[in-house]
Amino acid sequence: MRKVIKIEGMTCGHCESSVRNALSKIENVQVIEVSKDKKIACVEVNNVDNSVLLDTIENIGFDALEVINE
């Protein structure tokens, strides 16, 4: 299932990389796109709770606002 995570606080390429790396460490998550300009991360997941995605982003210092299932 594809999910879009709305994120505040990414300002540079390093921020995008940090989010990408953190999400990619979650089992059953494939990172598709992370964009500071769009303020999103798109992932393909298999049986991963939204709270895990949000907590992972919050734990590295960004504001994870919501997860939209596509």
MDAnalysis code that builds the backbone (N, CA, C; Angstrom):
import MDAnalysis as mda
import numpy as np

u = mda.Universe.empty(210, n_residues=70, atom_resindex=np.repeat(np.arange(70), 3), trajectory=True)
u.add_TopologyAttr("name", ["N", "CA", "C"] * 70)
u.add_TopologyAttr("resid", np.arange(1, 71))
u.add_TopologyAttr("resname", ["MET", "ARG", "LYS", "VAL", "ILE", "LYS", "ILE", "GLU", "GLY", "MET", "THR", "CYS", "GLY", "HIS", "CYS", "GLU", "SER", "SER", "VAL", "ARG", "ASN", "ALA", "LEU", "SER", "LYS", "ILE", "GLU", "ASN", "VAL", "GLN", "VAL", "ILE", "GLU", "VAL", "SER", "LYS", "ASP", "LYS", "LYS", "ILE", "ALA", "CYS", "VAL", "GLU", "VAL", "ASN", "ASN", "VAL", "ASP", "ASN", "SER", "VAL", "LEU", "LEU", "ASP", "THR", "ILE", "GLU", "ASN", "ILE", "GLY", "PHE", "ASP", "ALA", "LEU", "GLU", "VAL", "ILE", "ASN", "GLU"])
u.atoms.positions = np.array([
    [0.842, -1.176, 0.000],
    [0.000, 0.000, 0.000],
    [0.890, 1.244, 0.000],
    [0.541, 2.188, -0.825],
    [1.288, 3.446, -0.905],
    [0.723, 4.426, 0.128],
    [1.638, 5.087, 0.843],
    [1.254, 6.078, 1.839],
    [2.070, 7.342, 1.637],
    [1.442, 8.468, 1.884],
    [2.109, 9.765, 1.817],
    [2.119, 10.346, 3.225],
    [3.311, 10.698, 3.683],
    [3.471, 11.253, 5.023],
    [3.758, 12.743, 4.878],
    [2.925, 13.569, 5.490],
    [3.147, 15.015, 5.467],
    [4.118, 15.373, 6.589],
    [5.183, 16.115, 6.216],
    [6.271, 16.403, 7.155],
    [6.605, 17.890, 7.128],
    [6.770, 18.476, 8.283],
    [7.237, 19.858, 8.411],
    [8.650, 19.851, 8.967],
    [9.461, 20.810, 8.538],
    [10.779, 20.997, 9.127],
    [11.950, 20.599, 8.251],
    [11.694, 19.985, 7.095],
    [12.799, 19.643, 6.190],
    [13.174, 20.901, 5.414],
    [14.467, 21.252, 5.444],
    [14.903, 22.481, 4.780],
    [16.007, 22.273, 3.750],
    [16.585, 21.063, 3.686],
    [17.720, 20.854, 2.785],
    [17.808, 19.390, 2.358],
    [18.752, 19.109, 1.509],
    [18.965, 17.753, 1.041],
    [19.351, 16.805, 2.156],
    [20.084, 17.308, 3.146],
    [20.455, 16.461, 4.286],
    [19.212, 16.034, 5.067],
    [18.268, 16.942, 5.205],
    [17.011, 16.616, 5.877],
    [16.282, 15.500, 5.130],
    [16.209, 15.634, 3.814],
    [15.567, 14.598, 2.995],
    [16.263, 13.260, 3.192],
    [17.580, 13.286, 3.195],
    [18.369, 12.069, 3.367],
    [18.129, 11.441, 4.737],
    [18.037, 12.254, 5.763],
    [17.790, 11.750, 7.115],
    [16.447, 11.036, 7.205],
    [15.420, 11.645, 6.603],
    [14.090, 11.035, 6.606],
    [14.114, 9.738, 5.802],
    [14.724, 9.766, 4.632],
    [14.822, 8.571, 3.779],
    [15.512, 7.428, 4.521],
    [16.631, 7.730, 5.159],
    [17.393, 6.703, 5.880],
    [16.607, 6.132, 7.057],
    [15.938, 6.989, 7.800],
    [15.170, 6.523, 8.958],
    [14.014, 5.624, 8.521],
    [13.289, 6.029, 7.498],
    [12.153, 5.234, 7.030],
    [12.606, 3.910, 6.419],
    [13.740, 3.926, 5.741],
    [14.211, 2.708, 5.080],
    [14.658, 1.631, 6.075],
    [14.869, 2.016, 7.332],
    [15.263, 1.053, 8.360],
    [14.070, 0.285, 8.940],
    [12.864, 0.721, 8.603],
    [11.657, 0.041, 9.085],
    [11.397, -1.163, 8.183],
    [11.209, -2.309, 8.806],
    [10.932, -3.523, 8.034],
    [9.630, -3.350, 7.252],
    [9.632, -3.825, 6.017],
    [8.472, -3.776, 5.115],
    [8.148, -2.377, 4.599],
    [9.135, -1.475, 4.617],
    [8.947, -0.133, 4.066],
    [9.929, 0.083, 2.927],
    [9.399, 0.513, 1.789],
    [10.238, 0.913, 0.658],
    [9.987, 2.396, 0.417],
    [11.038, 3.201, 0.516],
    [10.920, 4.639, 0.327],
    [10.896, 4.941, -1.170],
    [9.879, 5.660, -1.597],
    [9.734, 6.022, -3.005],
    [10.260, 7.433, -3.258],
    [9.871, 8.370, -2.409],
    [10.258, 9.769, -2.607],
    [10.246, 10.494, -1.274],
    [11.214, 11.386, -1.088],
    [11.207, 12.329, 0.030],
    [11.483, 13.692, -0.576],
    [10.598, 14.666, -0.306],
    [10.737, 15.988, -0.911],
    [10.527, 17.084, 0.117],
    [11.559, 17.888, 0.328],
    [11.432, 19.043, 1.224],
    [10.519, 20.086, 0.614],
    [10.517, 20.198, -0.710],
    [9.686, 21.191, -1.385],
    [8.196, 20.856, -1.283],
    [7.877, 19.587, -1.438],
    [6.481, 19.137, -1.334],
    [6.077, 18.860, 0.110],
    [7.076, 18.796, 1.000],
    [6.878, 18.500, 2.424],
    [6.232, 17.129, 2.624],
    [6.752, 16.140, 1.896],
    [6.198, 14.787, 1.981],
    [7.281, 13.722, 1.912],
    [6.890, 12.543, 2.341],
    [7.631, 11.311, 2.061],
    [6.596, 10.322, 1.549],
    [6.874, 9.701, 0.418],
    [6.012, 8.657, -0.137],
    [6.697, 7.325, 0.082],
    [5.939, 6.379, 0.612],
    [6.483, 5.051, 0.884],
    [5.508, 3.981, 0.404],
    [6.061, 2.834, 0.107],
    [5.265, 1.633, -0.170],
    [5.455, 0.730, 1.036],
    [4.363, 0.352, 1.684],
    [4.466, -0.433, 2.915],
    [3.632, -1.697, 2.821],
    [4.035, -2.662, 3.622],
    [3.296, -3.903, 3.739],
    [3.109, -4.190, 5.219],
    [1.899, -3.934, 5.716],
    [1.560, -4.236, 7.097],
    [2.392, -3.436, 8.103],
    [2.457, -2.114, 7.904],
    [3.148, -1.217, 8.830],
    [2.132, -0.192, 9.326],
    [2.015, -0.058, 10.629],
    [1.061, 0.874, 11.219],
    [1.503, 2.321, 10.992],
    [0.537, 3.196, 10.769],
    [0.843, 4.608, 10.548],
    [1.615, 5.225, 11.703],
    [1.329, 4.793, 12.920],
    [2.011, 5.357, 14.086],
    [3.510, 5.071, 14.059],
    [3.911, 3.950, 13.487],
    [5.333, 3.621, 13.373],
    [6.012, 4.619, 12.435],
    [5.363, 4.932, 11.331],
    [5.921, 5.893, 10.377],
    [6.039, 7.275, 11.017],
    [4.977, 7.710, 11.668],
    [4.977, 9.029, 12.305],
    [6.016, 9.118, 13.415],
    [6.086, 8.106, 14.266],
    [7.045, 8.104, 15.379],
    [8.486, 8.113, 14.880],
    [8.749, 7.389, 13.810],
    [10.105, 7.341, 13.249],
    [10.558, 8.725, 12.814],
    [9.684, 9.455, 12.161],
    [10.022, 10.805, 11.697],
    [10.149, 11.768, 12.875],
    [9.235, 11.670, 13.825],
    [9.300, 12.532, 15.016],
    [10.597, 12.288, 15.792],
    [11.034, 11.034, 15.869],
    [12.233, 10.681, 16.638],
    [13.516, 11.252, 16.055],
    [13.509, 11.645, 14.780],
    [14.714, 12.253, 14.205],
    [14.586, 13.775, 14.110],
    [13.539, 14.338, 14.722],
    [13.465, 15.778, 14.890],
    [12.575, 16.544, 13.926],
    [11.740, 15.841, 13.166],
    [10.836, 16.529, 12.244],
    [9.403, 16.371, 12.731],
    [8.521, 17.235, 12.264],
    [7.114, 17.164, 12.628],
    [6.365, 16.351, 11.586],
    [5.919, 15.171, 11.975],
    [5.125, 14.312, 11.095],
    [3.660, 14.637, 11.362],
    [3.000, 15.208, 10.365],
    [1.649, 15.726, 10.571],
    [0.559, 14.688, 10.382],
    [0.657, 13.909, 9.307],
    [-0.358, 12.894, 9.041],
    [0.111, 11.919, 7.972],
    [-0.580, 10.792, 7.909],
    [-0.327, 9.783, 6.892],
    [-1.585, 9.652, 6.053],
    [-1.428, 9.746, 4.744],
    [-2.549, 9.609, 3.820],
    [-2.361, 8.306, 3.057],
    [-3.353, 7.435, 3.128],
    [-3.313, 6.176, 2.376],
    [-3.783, 6.447, 0.951],
    [-3.001, 5.946, 0.009],
    [-3.389, 6.136, -1.394],
    [-3.810, 4.828, -2.006],
])
